[in-house]
Amino acid sequence: MQRFRIVAVLAVFTASTALAQYTSSYGYSFNNPMSAMANNFFFQNMNKRALLRSMLKKRGYTDEKLNAMTLDEMIAALGGTKKAVEASREVPAPTSTKFKPAGKRLLVPTLAASLSQDKAQQQALVELFEQGIKAYEQEAAKDGFVNDLAGAIAFFIGTAYFVFHEGQEPDEDGLTLFARQLQHAMDTPDLKKVGAADKQKFYELLVGMGTWLGVSYQHAARDGDEALKAQLRDAAGGVLKGYLKLEPSKLAFTANGLVIAP
């Protein structure tokens, strides 16, 4: 089964020591309409479970029956997470989250400049983001998430989860199912109106900052820098709070995707 993995992307950078000189800045905010849109509808639309409903309707389930089912019951009815991931490939993915790339990076230089004022360090960051996007897309291509906001959001949130939980990687099948659910949850008229350039900028922000956050954490863990690990964990918690509107400690990435822990 093809799945994209957080650690597989971050492992590309484990041996590097270049991050040590620019891991002291954590503020990043970009005036992109996608950011506000993601905050407004992200978790509410996820609760609609559009993908699972579509898959079960093909098996004869009625709206009345589906409305009474929990997430776990829906996935169990599909035969478990692995079979649900396989079945999800048979459901045509909406195109709202996808975009046609411009042929060049649109946000990477700005993103690098936000983390360092030193020109040499900015160039090193540009190279890091470029490698991060390439590594991400090599994994994401296995499930069709290249140039797709759903995959990028899943990667960003999955990396924040990895850092907040101090190296605990999200379940691979759960992350893939989560990304597929996002494709359907984000299939809205508002998102369809957003231009390709804005989608690409948001995509670069998500994958770039996900790479930076995860690699920075791996370096801090390798070097035994507990203070930096704590700072990065706080930053990761802010990501999870910002996008999910929920307390990070109550979230769990399981084989059934993202769930709220008791």
SEBA-427199 format. One line per field, with one value per residue: residue number from 1; residue in three letters; x, y, z of N, C-alpha, C, CB in turn. Coordinates in steps of 0.05 Angstrom, whole numbers. Each point is the difference from the previous one (the first is absolute). Glycine has a CB too. Layout:
REM SEBA-427199
seq = c(NUM:...)
type = c(ALA:...)
npx = c(X:...)
npy = c(Y:...)
npz = c(Z:...)
capx = c(X:...)
capy = c(Y:...)
capz = c(Z:...)
cpx = c(X:...)
cpy = c(Y:...)
cpz = c(Z:...)
cbpx = c(X:...)
cbpy = c(Y:...)
cbpz = c(Z:...)
//
This chain:
REM SEBA-427199
seq = c(1:2:3:4:5:6:7:8:9:10:11:12:13:14:15:16:17:18:19:20:21:22:23:24:25:26:27:28:29:30:31:32:33:34:35:36:37:38:39:40:41:42:43:44:45:46:47:48:49:50:51:52:53:54:55:56:57:58:59:60:61:62:63:64:65:66:67:68:69:70:71:72:73:74:75:76:77:78:79:80:81:82:83:84:85:86:87:88:89:90:91:92:93:94:95:96:97:98:99:100:101:102:103:104:105:106:107:108:109:110:111:112:113:114:115:116:117:118:119:120:121:122:123:124:125:126:127:128:129:130:131:132:133:134:135:136:137:138:139:140:141:142:143:144:145:146:147:148:149:150:151:152:153:154:155:156:157:158:159:160:161:162:163:164:165:166:167:168:169:170:171:172:173:174:175:176:177:178:179:180:181:182:183:184:185:186:187:188:189:190:191:192:193:194:195:196:197:198:199:200:201:202:203:204:205:206:207:208:209:210:211:212:213:214:215:216:217:218:219:220:221:222:223:224:225:226:227:228:229:230:231:232:233:234:235:236:237:238:239:240:241:242:243:244:245:246:247:248:249:250:251:252:253:254:255:256:257:258:259:260:261:262)
type = c(MET:GLN:ARG:PHE:ARG:ILE:VAL:ALA:VAL:LEU:ALA:VAL:PHE:THR:ALA:SER:THR:ALA:LEU:ALA:GLN:TYR:THR:SER:SER:TYR:GLY:TYR:SER:PHE:ASN:ASN:PRO:MET:SER:ALA:MET:ALA:ASN:ASN:PHE:PHE:PHE:GLN:ASN:MET:ASN:LYS:ARG:ALA:LEU:LEU:ARG:SER:MET:LEU:LYS:LYS:ARG:GLY:TYR:THR:ASP:GLU:LYS:LEU:ASN:ALA:MET:THR:LEU:ASP:GLU:MET:ILE:ALA:ALA:LEU:GLY:GLY:THR:LYS:LYS:ALA:VAL:GLU:ALA:SER:ARG:GLU:VAL:PRO:ALA:PRO:THR:SER:THR:LYS:PHE:LYS:PRO:ALA:GLY:LYS:ARG:LEU:LEU:VAL:PRO:THR:LEU:ALA:ALA:SER:LEU:SER:GLN:ASP:LYS:ALA:GLN:GLN:GLN:ALA:LEU:VAL:GLU:LEU:PHE:GLU:GLN:GLY:ILE:LYS:ALA:TYR:GLU:GLN:GLU:ALA:ALA:LYS:ASP:GLY:PHE:VAL:ASN:ASP:LEU:ALA:GLY:ALA:ILE:ALA:PHE:PHE:ILE:GLY:THR:ALA:TYR:PHE:VAL:PHE:HIS:GLU:GLY:GLN:GLU:PRO:ASP:GLU:ASP:GLY:LEU:THR:LEU:PHE:ALA:ARG:GLN:LEU:GLN:HIS:ALA:MET:ASP:THR:PRO:ASP:LEU:LYS:LYS:VAL:GLY:ALA:ALA:ASP:LYS:GLN:LYS:PHE:TYR:GLU:LEU:LEU:VAL:GLY:MET:GLY:THR:TRP:LEU:GLY:VAL:SER:TYR:GLN:HIS:ALA:ALA:ARG:ASP:GLY:ASP:GLU:ALA:LEU:LYS:ALA:GLN:LEU:ARG:ASP:ALA:ALA:GLY:GLY:VAL:LEU:LYS:GLY:TYR:LEU:LYS:LEU:GLU:PRO:SER:LYS:LEU:ALA:PHE:THR:ALA:ASN:GLY:LEU:VAL:ILE:ALA:PRO)
npx = c(17:30:7:24:36:-8:49:0:11:44:39:18:27:27:53:-20:42:-45:-31:52:-20:-67:-17:-11:-57:-54:-16:-29:-45:-5:-43:-18:-65:31:-1:-60:-13:27:-33:-56:3:47:-43:-52:21:20:-63:-11:36:2:31:-43:-49:27:8:-60:-27:30:-33:-64:17:-63:31:-19:56:33:-29:20:68:32:34:-8:-48:33:45:-39:-26:60:8:19:16:9:-57:4:51:-30:-50:36:15:-66:-2:13:48:-53:36:-11:61:19:33:13:58:-2:37:17:-6:-55:37:63:13:-43:23:58:-21:-28:61:38:-1:41:-8:18:-58:-29:34:-16:-62:4:23:-47:-44:28:0:-61:-22:33:-22:-60:4:25:-53:-40:13:-29:-55:8:39:30:-28:-34:-8:-4:62:8:-38:29:56:-20:-24:50:39:-38:0:63:4:-45:29:67:-1:-68:16:-62:-9:40:-61:-6:28:-39:-52:18:4:-58:-27:28:-28:-55:13:13:-59:-8:-26:53:36:-23:24:63:25:23:22:-30:18:62:-3:-24:45:46:-26:-1:58:29:-21:6:62:4:-27:35:56:-9:-12:52:36:-26:11:61:11:-33:-38:-37:-2:-16:-44:-31:-1:-25:-47:-20:-2:-37:-42:-6:-16:-47:-26:-3:-35:-39:-23:41:32:52:-25:-50:41:-1:31:-45:15:-43:47:18:-25:-13:48:-55)
npy = c(-24:44:21:57:-22:58:-35:8:63:-7:-42:52:18:-56:27:65:19:38:1:26:54:-4:-30:70:-1:-29:52:-40:50:-15:50:-70:22:-54:27:9:-57:-31:31:-14:-63:-28:-23:13:-41:-45:-5:-18:-54:33:-54:-30:19:-24:-57:-7:18:-52:-35:24:54:23:54:-41:-28:53:23:-52:4:20:21:-60:-9:20:-42:-49:10:-7:-62:40:57:-40:9:65:2:-35:37:54:-26:2:67:25:22:42:20:29:-19:15:53:-12:-2:59:-52:14:-22:36:-4:-15:61:6:-49:26:55:-31:-20:54:66:-48:18:-54:-11:10:-47:-41:10:-12:-58:-13:9:-37:-49:8:-6:-53:-30:14:-26:-57:-8:24:-44:-44:35:35:41:25:58:-16:59:-63:-5:54:-15:-55:28:40:-43:-40:44:14:-61:-2:45:-19:-57:26:-21:-9:-11:25:-63:3:-3:57:30:-25:16:60:7:-22:42:48:-17:10:52:34:-15:73:21:16:-39:20:59:-22:26:-56:47:-21:-61:16:31:-51:-39:34:1:-62:-13:46:-16:-64:9:35:-40:-49:26:26:-57:-26:43:-8:-62:6:38:-38:57:-21:57:-25:-39:51:30:-49:-8:60:-10:-51:32:43:-45:-19:56:12:-49:-13:60:-46:18:-11:-36:-17:-23:-65:10:-57:-28:51:45:32:-38:52:-38:-11)
npz = c(0:-42:66:-21:51:27:-11:-64:10:44:-32:-36:57:32:-23:8:45:-40:58:29:-30:14:64:13:-38:29:-42:-47:-9:-67:0:-16:-9:24:58:-1:-25:46:43:-28:-2:41:32:-36:-42:42:15:-63:14:-66:4:32:-36:-51:25:18:-56:-25:46:-17:39:-6:3:45:3:2:51:35:-17:52:-47:18:-40:-51:10:9:-58:-28:30:55:-8:-46:-24:6:-38:-44:-2:-10:-59:-13:12:-65:43:0:-48:63:5:-64:-5:-61:42:-18:-24:65:59:-4:55:-13:7:47:32:3:24:51:20:-5:1:-27:-66:27:24:-55:-26:46:-11:-62:15:41:-44:-43:38:16:-58:-11:51:-14:-57:19:34:-41:-47:40:-10:-62:44:-60:18:64:36:14:3:31:47:8:6:44:38:-3:23:49:17:2:43:40:9:10:-71:-8:-68:2:8:-55:4:28:-48:-43:30:5:-62:-11:41:-32:-54:28:35:-54:-36:16:-54:32:-34:-56:14:8:-57:-7:38:50:-10:-1:56:28:-22:26:58:3:-15:34:55:-8:-7:50:40:-14:2:57:24:-24:27:57:0:-14:49:49:-26:61:-28:-55:24:22:-56:-30:43:-10:-63:7:35:-46:-41:36:10:-62:-17:49:22:41:51:-47:47:-42:-52:2:-60:11:-48:1:-28:40:52:33:34:32)
capx = c(-17:16:-8:22:8:14:28:14:8:19:25:19:16:9:29:10:4:-3:-22:8:4:-24:-23:-8:-23:-23:-24:-5:-28:-1:-26:-10:-29:-4:4:-26:-20:6:-8:-29:-17:15:-9:-29:-5:10:-20:-21:10:-11:12:-10:-28:-2:8:-21:-25:3:-6:-29:-7:-17:7:-10:18:26:-1:1:25:24:22:10:-20:2:25:-4:-18:16:19:25:14:15:-19:-12:19:-1:-26:-1:12:-20:-18:14:8:-8:23:2:25:23:7:20:22:9:25:21:-9:-13:2:24:19:-12:1:28:6:-14:14:27:7:26:-4:10:-18:-24:5:0:-28:-12:9:-14:-28:0:4:-23:-22:6:-3:-28:-14:8:-17:-28:-8:-10:-29:-11:-3:18:-15:-26:0:-8:24:19:-11:5:29:6:-12:13:27:-4:-8:25:17:-14:1:28:11:-20:-9:-27:-4:2:-26:-17:7:-10:-29:-5:4:-22:-23:3:-6:-29:-10:7:-12:-20:-1:19:27:2:4:27:18:22:23:-5:1:28:14:-8:12:28:1:-6:21:25:0:-1:27:17:-8:8:29:10:-4:19:27:-1:0:26:20:-7:-7:-26:-13:-10:-21:-24:-9:-12:-24:-19:-7:-17:-26:-14:-10:-23:-22:-8:-14:-21:-16:-2:23:17:4:-24:-1:15:1:-1:-5:-25:4:2:-22:2:4:-16)
capy = c(24:24:20:19:0:23:-6:-5:26:13:-16:11:22:-7:2:27:17:27:14:11:29:16:-12:17:16:-17:14:-1:6:11:10:-17:-7:-27:-3:6:-19:-26:3:3:-23:-25:-22:-3:-16:-27:-15:-10:-27:-2:-23:-26:-1:-7:-28:-18:2:-19:-26:-1:13:24:23:-4:-18:12:21:-12:-15:14:-3:-27:-18:3:-13:-29:-10:-2:-22:9:23:-8:-4:26:15:-11:7:28:5:-4:24:22:22:27:15:26:3:-2:24:-2:17:22:-5:11:5:26:9:-10:22:15:-17:-1:26:3:-15:11:24:-5:-9:-27:-18:0:-18:-27:-7:-5:-26:-19:-2:-13:-29:-10:-3:-23:-25:-4:-7:-28:-17:7:-10:-27:1:22:24:22:24:-4:12:-19:-15:19:5:-24:-1:21:-7:-25:7:14:-22:-14:17:5:-25:-7:-21:-21:4:-8:-25:5:-3:21:26:0:3:28:17:-5:12:29:6:2:21:26:3:21:22:21:-9:-1:27:8:-3:-19:12:0:-28:-8:13:-14:-26:3:6:-24:-20:12:3:-27:-10:15:-6:-27:-3:14:-17:-22:10:6:-26:-13:15:1:27:-2:26:3:-20:11:23:-11:-13:22:9:-21:1:23:-9:-18:17:19:-13:-19:13:-19:-3:-20:-24:-18:-11:-25:-9:-29:-13:10:28:18:-3:14:-19:6)
capz = c(0:-2:19:4:28:11:6:-25:-10:18:2:-20:12:27:4:-4:24:-9:13:26:-1:-4:13:23:-7:-3:-9:-28:-6:-27:-8:-22:6:7:28:13:-8:14:28:2:-5:1:16:-3:-24:4:14:-19:-8:-27:-14:11:-7:-28:-4:11:-16:-23:11:6:25:-3:17:27:13:2:20:26:4:9:-18:3:-12:-29:-10:4:-21:-25:3:14:-12:-24:-22:-5:-16:-27:-12:-6:-26:-20:0:-13:18:-9:-10:13:15:-18:-14:-20:9:-17:-12:17:27:4:28:14:8:21:23:10:11:25:21:4:-15:-12:-28:-3:13:-17:-22:11:5:-26:-8:18:-8:-26:5:15:-18:-18:15:6:-25:-6:16:-5:-27:2:3:-16:16:-10:-7:12:27:21:8:14:27:16:7:19:25:9:10:25:19:5:18:25:14:5:-17:-6:-28:-6:-14:-29:-13:10:-13:-28:1:9:-24:-19:11:-4:-28:-3:19:-11:-26:5:-20:7:-7:-29:-10:7:-23:2:13:29:9:0:22:25:-2:6:28:15:-2:9:29:11:-1:19:27:6:-1:24:23:-1:8:29:13:-4:16:28:7:11:-2:-28:-3:14:-16:-24:8:3:-27:-12:14:-12:-26:4:10:-21:-22:9:21:21:17:-13:16:-3:-27:-5:-28:1:-26:-10:-7:22:18:25:22:23)
cpx = c(18:-11:23:5:14:30:15:9:22:27:21:19:14:30:11:3:-5:-21:9:2:-26:-25:-11:-25:-24:-25:-3:-30:-1:-28:-10:-29:-4:3:-26:-21:3:-9:-30:-15:13:-14:-31:-7:10:-21:-22:8:-10:11:-12:-30:-3:7:-21:-26:2:-6:-28:-8:-17:11:-8:19:27:1:2:26:22:22:11:-19:1:24:-3:-18:14:21:26:14:15:-19:-14:18:0:-25:-1:12:-20:-20:15:6:-10:24:4:26:25:5:21:24:9:26:24:-12:-11:3:26:20:-11:1:27:7:-14:14:28:4:26:-4:10:-18:-27:3:0:-28:-15:7:-14:-29:-2:3:-24:-24:4:-4:-29:-14:7:-18:-30:-10:-12:-30:-12:-4:20:-17:-29:0:-7:24:19:-10:4:29:7:-11:13:28:-3:-8:26:17:-14:2:28:9:-20:-12:-29:-2:-1:-27:-19:6:-10:-30:-8:3:-22:-26:1:-7:-30:-11:5:-12:-23:1:21:28:3:6:29:19:23:24:-3:1:29:15:-6:13:30:4:-3:23:27:2:-2:28:18:-6:10:30:13:-3:19:28:2:1:27:22:-7:-7:-29:-15:-12:-23:-26:-12:-14:-26:-23:-10:-18:-28:-17:-11:-25:-24:-11:-17:-23:-18:-5:26:18:3:-23:-2:17:-2:2:-4:-26:1:3:-24:5:1:-18:14)
cpy = c(25:21:20:3:25:-5:-5:26:12:-14:10:19:-7:5:28:15:29:16:15:31:16:-12:17:17:-17:14:-3:5:14:7:-15:-7:-28:-5:4:-20:-26:2:0:-26:-27:-22:-4:-18:-29:-17:-11:-27:-7:-25:-26:-3:-9:-29:-19:2:-19:-28:-3:13:26:23:-3:-18:13:22:-11:-15:18:-4:-29:-20:1:-15:-30:-12:-2:-23:7:21:-7:-3:26:17:-11:7:30:7:-3:23:22:23:26:16:27:5:0:26:-6:18:20:-5:11:3:28:11:-7:23:17:-15:-1:27:5:-13:10:25:-3:-13:-28:-21:-2:-20:-29:-9:-6:-28:-22:-4:-14:-30:-12:-5:-24:-26:-6:-11:-28:-19:4:-11:-28:-1:23:26:22:23:-2:10:-20:-16:18:6:-24:-3:20:-7:-25:6:14:-20:-15:15:3:-25:-12:-25:-22:5:-7:-27:5:-2:22:27:1:3:28:19:-4:12:31:8:5:22:28:5:20:20:21:-8:-1:27:10:-6:-20:11:0:-28:-9:13:-14:-28:2:7:-25:-20:11:2:-27:-13:13:-7:-28:-4:14:-17:-23:7:5:-26:-14:13:1:29:1:27:5:-19:11:22:-11:-14:20:10:-20:0:23:-6:-16:16:18:-13:-17:12:-19:-2:-23:-26:-19:-12:-25:-7:-30:-11:10:30:17:-2:16:-20:8:19)
cpz = c(0:20:2:30:8:3:-26:-13:17:1:-20:12:26:4:-3:26:-7:16:25:0:-3:12:23:-6:-6:-12:-30:-5:-27:-7:-25:6:8:30:15:-7:14:29:3:-3:5:17:-3:-24:3:14:-18:-11:-28:-15:9:-7:-29:-5:10:-15:-24:9:10:26:-6:16:29:16:4:21:29:6:9:-21:0:-14:-30:-11:4:-21:-27:2:14:-16:-26:-24:-7:-18:-29:-14:-8:-27:-23:-2:-14:19:-12:-9:14:14:-18:-14:-21:8:-20:-15:15:28:3:28:13:7:23:26:13:13:27:23:6:-17:-14:-27:-4:12:-16:-23:9:6:-26:-9:17:-9:-27:3:15:-18:-19:15:7:-25:-9:15:-8:-27:1:2:-14:14:-8:-10:9:29:22:10:16:28:18:8:21:28:11:12:27:22:8:20:28:18:1:-15:-5:-28:-3:-14:-30:-14:9:-13:-28:-1:7:-24:-20:11:-5:-29:-3:19:-11:-28:2:-23:5:-9:-30:-12:5:-24:5:14:30:12:1:23:26:1:7:30:17:-1:10:30:14:1:21:29:7:1:24:25:0:8:30:16:-2:18:30:9:10:-2:-28:-5:12:-17:-25:6:4:-27:-13:12:-11:-27:3:10:-22:-21:9:21:23:16:-12:16:-2:-28:-2:-30:1:-28:-12:-7:25:18:26:23:23:19)
cbpx = c(-37:11:-30:-11:3:-42:-13:-27:-47:-39:-27:-35:-31:-37:3:-23:34:13:-30:25:45:20:17:47:30:18:5:39:-12:40:10:47:-13:18:47:12:-2:38:42:5:-22:41:38:-7:2:47:9:-11:0:-5:42:34:-11:12:48:21:-6:34:48:1:42:-40:-4:-47:-23:7:-28:-49:-15:-12:12:22:-29:-22:27:6:-38:-7:-19:4:5:35:-7:-25:29:27:-22:3:44:4:-23:-23:41:-40:-7:-49:-23:-9:-12:-34:14:-23:-23:23:33:-32:-49:-6:17:-29:-37:12:6:-43:-27:17:-26:21:4:47:21:-10:27:45:1:2:44:30:-10:19:49:17:-8:32:45:1:-1:47:33:6:36:43:6:-22:-17:36:30:-9:-13:-45:-5:12:-34:-38:10:-1:-44:-25:18:-15:-46:-2:19:-31:-47:-4:44:-11:46:-12:-25:46:7:-2:41:38:-4:17:49:22:-4:35:39:-2:9:42:14:4:-48:-28:2:-32:-48:-9:-12:-16:7:-28:-46:-2:-2:-43:-32:8:-19:-48:-24:0:-20:-47:-6:2:-40:-42:-1:-11:-48:-28:5:-26:-49:-13:10:29:33:16:32:46:33:18:37:45:27:21:43:41:20:30:47:31:21:41:41:31:-22:-34:-26:24:27:-22:-8:-8:22:-19:25:-23:-26:28:-9:-26:47:-22)
cbpy = c(-25:-10:-32:24:-49:13:-19:-42:7:16:-39:-5:31:-33:-46:0:-32:-15:-34:-42:-9:17:-44:0:36:-26:32:-31:5:-27:46:-18:35:-12:14:48:22:-9:26:46:28:27:9:46:42:17:29:47:-14:49:26:2:36:47:14:5:48:30:-4:-41:-19:-30:29:6:-38:-9:27:-5:-31:-6:49:13:5:45:40:6:22:49:-17:-45:18:-22:-47:-3:8:-38:-37:9:-16:-49:-14:-13:-25:-1:-22:-2:-21:-49:28:-10:-38:30:0:24:-34:-13:-5:-43:1:23:-28:-33:17:2:-39:-47:27:-6:47:18:12:48:36:8:28:50:19:14:42:41:8:25:50:29:8:38:48:14:2:41:29:-13:-22:-35:-28:-34:7:-40:43:-4:-29:19:31:-22:-15:34:21:-25:4:41:-4:-19:24:33:-8:21:11:-6:-9:49:-19:-18:-50:-25:2:-30:-48:-11:-2:-43:-37:0:-27:-49:-31:-2:-47:-7:-9:14:-27:-38:9:-7:46:-21:28:42:-9:-6:44:26:-14:15:46:7:-20:26:45:-5:-9:37:29:-14:-3:44:13:-19:20:42:-4:-11:27:-40:18:-35:18:15:-38:-13:29:-5:-37:13:25:-27:-20:29:0:-38:-1:25:1:-37:28:-26:17:38:27:28:47:-16:43:2:-40:-34:-7:31:-46:39:-9:-45)
cbpz = c(25:-49:26:-43:-3:24:44:-7:-18:26:15:-35:-22:2:-17:-44:17:-44:-18:8:-19:-41:-13:14:-18:38:38:-8:49:-13:21:-10:-32:-44:-4:0:-44:-30:9:-18:-33:-6:32:20:-27:3:39:-12:48:-1:-6:37:33:-11:5:44:15:-20:12:-25:22:-9:-41:-16:-21:-48:-32:-3:-35:49:6:43:40:4:12:49:25:-7:-41:21:45:29:14:44:41:16:26:49:19:8:43:-43:16:31:-44:6:39:-6:40:-37:28:31:-43:-38:17:-35:3:-25:-47:-33:-20:-36:-46:-26:-13:10:33:46:-15:0:44:13:-22:20:41:-12:-15:38:25:-22:2:40:2:-26:20:34:-13:-9:38:28:-19:22:44:-24:37:-12:-40:-30:-21:-22:-40:-44:-19:-24:-46:-37:-14:-35:-47:-24:-21:-47:-40:-22:-14:44:17:50:-17:-3:39:2:-2:43:29:-12:13:46:7:-15:35:35:-15:-12:38:27:-14:50:-6:39:42:0:9:50:-14:-42:-40:-5:-19:-50:-24:0:-36:-47:-9:-9:-40:-42:-5:-16:-49:-33:-4:-21:-50:-22:1:-36:-46:-9:-9:-47:-41:8:-35:31:35:-15:1:45:17:-20:22:44:-4:-9:40:25:-18:9:46:9:-26:-10:-35:-26:41:-20:31:35:-18:48:-16:47:15:28:-41:-27:-19:-19:-15:-4)
//
